[in-house]
Amino acid sequence: MSEKEIEIKMADGMCDAVLCSQDAQKRPGVIHYPDIVGIRPSHRAMAKRLAEAGYTVLLVNPFYRTAKGVLFDFPPNFAGDPRTMKRFGELAGPLTPEAMESDAKSYANFLSAQSSASAAKVGAVGYCFTGQFALRTAAALPDRIGAIASFHGGGLWTDKPTSPHLVLSQIPKNGPRLYFGHAVNDNTMPQDAIDKLNAALKSWGGKYESEVYADALHGWTVSDSNAYTQPQAERAFGKLTALFVETLK
């Protein structure tokens, strides 16, 4: 297993990233978007595990416009702590829908150019804040993306004109498969928003799955989260790998 620290030239600067691959054989590529806390041991382990399952995985820092490496120089507390929320705003602020889609194209182009990546369709997975990155990746590259997954994604449906769910109109019904794994009692994606997302998905008419993980709170898949729940995290990993086996061809 190879785990390389790299940089990717982007339209708006240089993005720090980690490329995880098995060098002996070309394998389908996957873009791994970490949550707002960025690249760190927990997400490195997740990306490496996915690579070991048979993929070339690009773990990116979506927040490269604001910071590289450690994104918080203090322990973040997302339960309304003003300092944490200020930093959240600084990191998320530059990430307009246009910036996310532009970045998705650059990540996919970089990944496809790697000697360890096959010509199969590319996958993408996002966590928490970056669940929408995965969805926007499918919209930006519907002919090149085989499937995307979002786990405990926040703000996937809002009443704003920039709501992520609105990009469904850019995704062909016979295009990428979409998967959404939601948390319970998630104030970033409450049940009402899940219901409205599900209605939008049904109206869209493509292939998708959207489900709530029982007893799993926001952040349940990430080992350094207070909400980490191993049985449901293992179930999520199983859903992810099954999705990619079926679609990244």
C-alpha positions, 0 to 999 in steps of 0.5 A: 500500500502506497500513501503519498503526500501530494499537491494538486494545482487548482484554479485557485491555488495548490491543494494538499492531498493524500493519494492511497493506492496499490501500485501493482494494479490499476484500480478505480479512482475515488475522491474522498472529501473529509469533514470540516476538520480536514485531513487527519489520522481518522480520515487517512485511515478511512481512505487507506481502508477504502484503497485496500478494498480495491480503489485508488483513493484521493483524500483531498483538503477541500479547504485549501483556499483558507488553510493547509495541514491542521485546519483548527489550532484549538479543539473544535466544539460544534455545539455552538462555540463561537470560536469554532463557528467563526473558524467554520465560516472562514473555512466554508466561506470561499466554497461557493457552488461554482468553486466546489464544482470547479474543484471536483473537475480538477480532483477527477482530472488529477486522479484519472491521470495517475498510473494507479487509476484505471479507466473505470468511472470515478466515485466520490464520498463526502462526510458532514459538510462535504456530503454536498461536495460529493453530490456536486461532483456528480452534477459537475461530471455526470458522464465520468462519475459512477456513484457518490455517497454522502454520510451524515451530510449537512444542509443537503436540502435548504430553502436557499437558491444555492441548496445542493439538492437543486443540482439534481437537475444536472444529473441524468436519470441514467447517470451516477448512482446516489447514496445518502446515509443520514444521522438521527436528530441531526440539526444540520439535516433534520428529518423535515429536510431529509423528507424534502430531499427524498421528495426531490430525489423521487421527483428526479427519478434517477437511481438513489438510496436515502436512509437514516441510520438508527441510533447514529448521531451526526459524525457516527462514521469518523473514529475521532468523533464523539458520535462514533458508533462502530457497528453503524460505521461498519455498516456504512463502509459496507454500503459504500464498498458495495455501491462502488463495486456495482458502479465503478466499471 
